[in-house]
Amino acid sequence: KSKCLLADSDGRTHCQHLFNLSDHQISLEAVARALPASGHLNPHWIPQSRFCGGSVGANWSSYTHAISNHNLTAGLLEVVDHVTARKAAAARDRARGQVRTWLESQAT
């Protein structure tokens, strides 16, 4: 919508020129009709399911967090907290295992 309805300054480049639409032809419907033929020529129009080598759709269940575009900072911090907590827990478990192994070796 921001590109095709010219809310963004580069709308004509990424919408009208790509789809060969004039000011009076431009509409979301016209763009939707033109997308299959030429949308792949411009990265602004590539479906998100094709990001990361096309692995997003196939691996959707592996994603742990959906980050809102409205609060990107909070979403990214939540992911960082989750990942570091997991790594800290794994390091803690490894350390505990090493301590147990050492204690068992001392008991015999």
C-alpha positions as a printed NumPy array, in Angstrom:
array([[  0.   ,   0.   ,   0.   ],
       [  2.785,   2.448,   0.866],
       [  4.488,   1.952,  -2.489],
       [  1.463,   1.774,  -4.765],
       [ -0.572,   4.541,  -3.226],
       [  2.524,   6.755,  -3.154],
       [  2.774,   7.16 ,   0.598],
       [  6.514,   6.462,   0.157],
       [  8.67 ,   8.755,  -1.958],
       [ 10.013,   5.796,  -3.956],
       [  6.558,   4.433,  -4.794],
       [  6.772,   5.236,  -8.48 ],
       [ 10.041,   3.318,  -8.786],
       [  8.899,   0.248,  -6.88 ],
       [  5.308,   0.127,  -8.026],
       [  4.254,   2.178, -11.015],
       [  7.416,   1.756, -13.089],
       [  7.832,  -1.932, -12.313],
       [  4.233,  -2.763, -13.179],
       [  4.   ,  -0.186, -15.995],
       [  0.996,   1.562, -14.453],
       [  0.102,   5.225, -14.857],
       [ -1.227,   7.456, -12.074],
       [ -4.828,   6.816, -13.113],
       [ -4.284,   3.022, -13.453],
       [ -2.674,   2.519, -10.066],
       [ -4.663,   0.495,  -7.555],
       [ -4.017,  -2.396,  -5.224],
       [ -6.077,  -4.609,  -7.525],
       [ -3.983,  -3.675, -10.576],
       [ -0.781,  -4.433,  -8.691],
       [ -2.155,  -7.764,  -7.429],
       [ -2.895,  -8.751, -11.028],
       [  0.619,  -7.716, -12.155],
       [  2.568,  -9.344,  -9.294],
       [  2.794, -12.892, -10.719],
       [  4.255, -11.648, -14.004],
       [  6.866,  -9.177, -12.771],
       [  6.866,  -8.854,  -8.979],
       [  9.825, -11.229,  -8.714],
       [ 12.005,  -8.704, -10.568],
       [ 12.16 ,  -6.353,  -7.574],
       [ 13.089,  -7.418,  -4.005],
       [ 10.339,  -5.191,  -2.573],
       [  7.793,  -7.66 ,  -3.94 ],
       [  9.414, -11.03 ,  -3.206],
       [  7.128, -13.115,  -0.959],
       [  8.468, -13.445,   2.583],
       [  8.166, -17.219,   2.269],
       [ 11.115, -17.092,  -0.156],
       [ 13.451, -15.31 ,   2.288],
       [ 16.434, -17.263,   3.648],
       [ 16.69 , -19.467,   0.585],
       [ 13.034, -20.4  ,   0.699],
       [ 13.444, -22.101,   4.062],
       [ 10.993, -19.929,   6.009],
       [  7.852, -21.776,   4.955],
       [  9.389, -25.235,   5.218],
       [ 10.846, -24.548,   8.657],
       [  8.082, -22.384,  10.118],
       [  7.595, -24.694,  13.101],
       [ 11.237, -24.154,  14.081],
       [ 10.741, -20.422,  14.585],
       [ 10.258, -19.593,  18.255],
       [  9.329, -15.922,  18.138],
       [  7.208, -13.68 ,  15.983],
       [  8.578, -10.158,  16.223],
       [  6.094,  -7.335,  15.792],
       [  7.073,  -4.581,  13.395],
       [  5.432,  -2.139,  15.79 ],
       [  7.94 ,  -2.856,  18.581],
       [ 11.018,  -4.323,  16.94 ],
       [ 13.33 ,  -3.454,  19.845],
       [ 11.264,  -5.331,  22.426],
       [ 10.881,  -8.318,  20.097],
       [ 14.594,  -8.572,  19.396],
       [ 15.442,  -8.241,  23.096],
       [ 13.008, -11.06 ,  23.859],
       [ 14.752, -13.309,  21.32 ],
       [ 18.169, -12.441,  22.761],
       [ 16.93 , -13.192,  26.283],
       [ 15.484, -16.514,  25.141],
       [ 18.639, -17.603,  23.31 ],
       [ 21.041, -16.549,  26.059],
       [ 18.88 , -18.202,  28.736],
       [ 18.924, -21.432,  26.722],
       [ 22.687, -21.248,  26.29 ],
       [ 23.17 , -20.427,  29.97 ],
       [ 20.998, -23.393,  30.936],
       [ 22.974, -25.672,  28.623],
       [ 26.275, -24.411,  30.076],
       [ 24.916, -24.904,  33.601],
       [ 23.849, -28.466,  32.776],
       [ 27.267, -29.254,  31.275],
       [ 29.013, -27.869,  34.365],
       [ 26.765, -29.891,  36.671],
       [ 27.487, -33.022,  34.651],
       [ 31.22 , -32.401,  34.928],
       [ 30.946, -31.887,  38.69 ],
       [ 28.933, -35.108,  39.071],
       [ 31.473, -37.014,  36.987],
       [ 34.325, -35.648,  39.075],
       [ 32.533, -36.446,  42.352],
       [ 31.819, -39.987,  41.192],
       [ 35.464, -40.456,  40.254],
       [ 36.496, -39.311,  43.741],
       [ 34.091, -41.677,  45.488],
       [ 35.704, -44.829,  44.062]])
